[in-house]
Amino acid sequence: MKIRFFLLLPIVLIVSNILTLKGQWLDATSNNDPYTANDIGFFQSKTGVSFNINSQGGADYRHTSDGGQTWAPLAINNISRLSVISPVNTTTGFAGGRQLAITTNGGLTWDSVSKISFVGLSRAQVLFQTLVFPTTTVGFATLAGNGNVIYKTTDGGKSWTTANRASGTISSLYAYDSKNVYAIIGDTAISYTNNGGGGTTWNTISFSAFNFTKVYSVLFINANEIYITGASGNLFHTTNAGTTWKDIQMDTAVDLFGIQFFNGKDAIISGGAEVTFATTDSGKTWYHRYKHDPKSSFVFDLKKTYYFDQNSGAALGKTGTENALLYDTLVHAGINNAKGIFIHLDIYPNPSAGIVNINTGPMEGSGLLTIFNISGKMLVRQNIEGNSKKTLSLGGYGKGVYIIEIATANNVGHRQVIIE
């Protein structure tokens, strides 16, 4: 596969014991935007919605089709303020607030789920606080003011019954399917079921299983293999449906808020201060994908992130007390030559069995090519000319992830290449 490699003027190089790349999360909202993002959801690659509120409690809805780089107003009429989103598939999703709404066209239009009812509650007591629909008919939710109760629906949100009463207020819900559900209970425990809930079929995992570390999110690989992200760089992993957990300590002290796998091998973890980690070997090893630029004027905690591939994504980021809509531009970079022309550099194949070709295209003059391993050790350093092709053999260094750096007189750019 041919990978397009761009350089940006200027790009900051950060080198420590582990080589890291500058973060490129950009704020898609304007400085005078009166609304702050409350939740985001994506239905398919680069198509999603955001629900936003202002200081007076007013609601604002937006839609994107370019991965969050631009957001257009979304008209949702005759539905009370919606605040939480649960996409189900590429077309269908649910949203909750004072009412429950459904979309069947990827968030472009929303309709109210009419005559919803909760056993033992009046309509005025309904205000969705968390919401997850693993299928188009089965869903789980908690309500404001009743935050320790998990409600369940099996008819697309029309009727809800009590599935579980937890020991404390539930901060988030995660579901693999209609049977396997995890609920994070504040800072104390996780309540879970593997048979759909109801009665005494919920179990509790004490936070002692996570070394008393606060946890933030749950990712199901399947019913047995599960990841949980936690505070202070802790990642927890089980392959036996939660009977035992392995603590994987990342090389960071920031909190880890989310994890996403693209396939059986590649995944990204998102955390505080724009710190991200990646794996290409199914989680056996993790490395810094990139860190934020320490000289940048703002740094976001990546509270909820959607990656469309290993190089681009959108996020709900938090800085201070405000949330923002972000998009990732890790590979949206380039270098202008003396004539102001955008330069493209091709590195292929990637992944590679060992042979890597570098085509410098219209890069003018000469530069310096350096290759590092993931620990930051320099392996190769040699000159490289513009408008040329260079072939390198990296197979002798072993399988893994390598960083290719090309520097000209005033600019430095990087690209990862995988040898497998």
N, C-alpha and C positions, 0 to 999 in steps of 0.2 A: 504494500500500500504506500502511495506517495504522500508525504506529509509536507504541507506548505509551511515555511518557517519565515516569520516576519520579525523585524527589529524595529524598535521604537526609539525616537529621540526625545529625551534621553532615557535609558533604562538603567536602573540602579542594580548593581551586583552586590549581594550580601554573601560573604564567605565566612563560615565558622567551621567547627568540627564536622558539621553536616552542611553540605551545600544547599542553599535555599534560593528561591526566586521571588521576585517582588510580586506582591498581590496586586490585582488590577480590578478590584470591585469598585464600581462607579454607582453613584446615586442617580436614579432616574427621575427623582422628584425635584421640583424647583425650590429655591430657597424660600419663596413666599407662599408655598403650598400650605393652606390652613389645615389640611388633613394629615393624619399619621396612619400608617398601615396597621391594621389589626390582625389580618390573616391573608395568606395567599394560597392558591391551589392551581396546579397545572394538570390539564386533561390529556394532552399529548405534547410532543416535542414543541416547545416554544409557544404554546397556546395556553393561556391561563387567565385567572381573574384575581383581583385584590379587593378586599373589603376594608374600608378606611373610615375613621371617625375624626371629628374635630373636638375642640375643648368644650363645646356646648352639647356634645352627644349627637351631633348630626351625622348622618351616614352618607357615604360616597362610594360608588362602585366603579371599577375600571376593568378593562380587558386588554390583553396584549397578544399579539401574534408573532412577535419577533424576539421572544425570550426575555421580555421585561425591559428592553431598551427604550421602548415607548409604550405609553398607556393611554387608551382612549376611553372617554366616558361611557359608562354602561348603564342604560336605563332599566331600572327594576321598579315597576310601578305596582301600587296597591299591595305592597308587602312591607310589613314593619321591619325596622332596622335589622339587617343580617350581619353577623359578626364572625361566624366560624364556617369553614368550608371542608367538605369531605368528597373529593373526586373519587369515583368508583372505577371508571374506565375512560376511554378516549372521548366518550360523548356524554356519559351520565354522571351526575354528581348531586350532592345534597348540600344545603346551607341552612344554618340555624341562627335564630335570634328570638324575637318574640313570636315568630312563626317558623315553619319549616318550608323550605322551597326546594324545587327540583329543576335541574336542567337536563335536556337530552340532546343538546347540540354544542357541547363543549364550553358552556358558560355564556354563550351569546344572549340567550334569553332564559328567564326563570319564571316558573309558575308556582303558585302556592299549593302545598299539599293540604287539601281542604279537610276540615273537621277532625283535626288530630286530637287525640284524647290520651290522658295519662291516668291510670288507675289511682284513685284517691286524691287527685289534684284538680283544682279548678283551672279554667283556661287562663286566668289572670296570673297564676303561679308559674306559668311556663316561660322560661327564658333559658335557651340552650347555652351551656357554658363550654362543653366539649362534645364532639360529635365524630363518629366514625362509622362508615358503611362499607363493610367488606364485600357486599353484594348489592344488587339493586333492590332487594327486598329486606335483607337483614341489616339492622343497624343497632348501635349502642350509643348512649348519650348520658351526660349529667346535666343538671339544671342549677342555675344560680340560686342560692338560698337552700339548696338541697344537695350540696356538693359531694356528700358521701354515698349517695345512692346511684347505682348504675341501672339505667332503664334500657329495655330491649324492645325492638320492634321486629316483626316478621312479615309485615305487609306493606313495606315501603314507607313507613313513617306515619301511617294513619292511627294506629293504636300502639300504646306503649305499656309495658308491665315492668314491675321491679325484678331485676335480675340478681342484684347483690347489694348489700349494705356494707360498705367498707368501714374500716376503723378510723378513717379520717377523710378530709377533703381530697378529692381526686383532682390532680392537676392536668392529666392527659390520658387519653385512651388510644390503644393500638390494637389492630385486629389483622390476623393473617387470613382468616376465613370466618365463616359463621360460628365456628367452634372454638378457635384459639384466640383469646383476647387477653391483653395485659392492661392493667390500670395502675398508673403511678400515683401513690398516695402521699402527697406532700414530700416531706423529707424523711419519712419513716419506713415505708414498705412498698411492696408491689402486690396487688391482688390479681390473680389470674385464674382462668379456666381453660380447659382443653376439650370441653364437651358442650359448649354453647351457653353455659351459665344457668342460673336458676337454683334456688334452694341452697343446699350445702355443697354444691359442686365447685365452689371457688376456694382456692388455696392462697396462702399468704407467704411471700418471701420477705423475710426481715432484711433490713439494710445491712445487717451484720454479714450477710452473704456477699455484700459488695464493700466490705471493710468500712462500713458506716459512711460510705461516700454518697453524696447526693447524685441521683441519676436523672437524666433528662429525656431520653428517647429510646424507643424500642424498634428494632428492625428484624423482621422474620425472614430468614432465608427459606425455611420450611417449618413445619410444625415442631421439629426437634432442634434445629439449629437457629439460634437467636443471638443477636448482638444488642447490648445496651450501652449507651454512651453516658459518661459520668463527669463529675467535677475533677479538676486538677489533672487532666490528661489521662483519666482512667477509661479503659474500654473493657467491657465484660463480654464473655463469649461462652455459650453452652452448646453442646451437641447432643444433649440427652433431655431436651424439653425442660431445662431448668433444674434438674436434680443437682448438678454441680456447675459452678461457674469458674472460669479462668479469668484472672485479672491481667490485662495486657496494658502495661504502662507506656504511654506515648512519651516522646521526648519533648514535653512541654508541661507548663504548670497551668495553662489556661483550661477552662471548661470545654468539654466536647458536647455539642448540641445535636448533631445528627450524623448519620452514616447512610451511604447509598451505594449499592452494588449495581454494576452495569451488566455483568454476566457472572459466570462462576469464578472469575479471577480478578477482575478490576473493580476497585471501589475507592470512594473518597470519603473522608471524615471532615466535617466542618466544625469549627470551634470559635472561641472568643478571639478578639483582636485579629480577625481575618486569617487565623492560622488554619491550615488544612493539611491533611495527611492522605497518602495514597498507597495502595497495594496493587501489585500485578500478579500475585501468586496466592490468591484466595485467602489473604490475611496472615500468611506465614511471616511476612516481613512488612513493615510500614516505614515510609519515609516522608519527610517534609515535601509536600507538593509545592508550596511557596509560603512565605510569610509576608506580612504587610511591610511597607516601606516605613521605617521608623521616623522618617522626616515628613511623612504625610500629615496633612492638617486635620484629618479625622480618621478614626479607626472604628470599624463596626464589629460587633459580635454577630456571627452568622446564626441567628436563632432558628430559622427554618429555610432550608436550601433545596432547590431542585436543580440537578445537573442534567443537561440534555445529552452530553457526552463527556469525555474526560477533560475537555478543554473549555466548556462554556456552560453557564447556568444562570439562574436567578435566585434571589434570596430576599427574605425579610430580615433586614439587619437592624440592630439596635445600637444607638450611641447615646449615652446619657439616659434621658427619660423618653426619648422619641424613637419611633421605628421608621425605617425608610425602605423603599423599594430599590433593590440593587440588581445589577447585572454584572457578570464576570467576563472580563476581556483578556484572559490569560494569553490567548493567541491572536487577539485583535490588535496587533502591533506591527510597526514597520519602521523603516529608516528612510529618510529622504536623502538622496544624493545631492551633489552640488547643483543640479538642475531642478531640485524639488520633486524628483520622480520617485515614486514608491518602489522600493526594491523587494523582490521576492526571492527567497532562497528555498530550494527543495532538498529535503533529506529523505532518502528512500533506500530500500524498503524499511518500514517501521510498523511492527516488529521485524527483526532481522535474525537470520541464523548466524550472522557474524560479519558479513560484508555490508558496509554502509556507503552509499553514494551521496556526495554533497555537491549540489549544483548552485553556484553563486549567482547565476543569471546576470542581471545588469549592474551588479555591485561594481563601482569604479575603484581602481587602484588596488592596493593590497591590504590584507588584514592578518590577524593572528588567530589561528584555530587552536583551541585547547579542549581536551576531553577529560572530565572528572568521573570517578565512580561515585556512588551514592553517599559514601563517607567523606567526600570532598578531596580525595587523593588525586593529584594530577597524574594522568596516564600518558597523554600525548600533548605536545606543543610544537606547532610548526606554522610556517607562513602559508597563506592561501591567497590566491589572486582572484580578482573579480572576473566575471564572465568566463568561468572555468568550471570544470568538473573534477572533483577529487574523490578517489575511492580508498576507503580505509578498511582494515580487517580488525575487528574488535573481538572476534570469537575466542582469541587466546586469553582474554581477561575473564572469561566465564560468563554464565548467564546472569542477567540482572538489568538494572536501570542505570544508564549513563547520561551525563549532562554534556551536551555539545555547546561550547561557547565560541562565538565569532566576534572579534573586536576590531573595529576600524579606529581611525585616529581619535574620534570623539564619542564613539558609541559602542555599546556592548549588548548582545542579545544571546538568548539561551533557548535550547530545545532539548527535551528528553528523548532518548532512543532506547528501545528495549531489545536486548539480545536474549533469545530463547532457543 
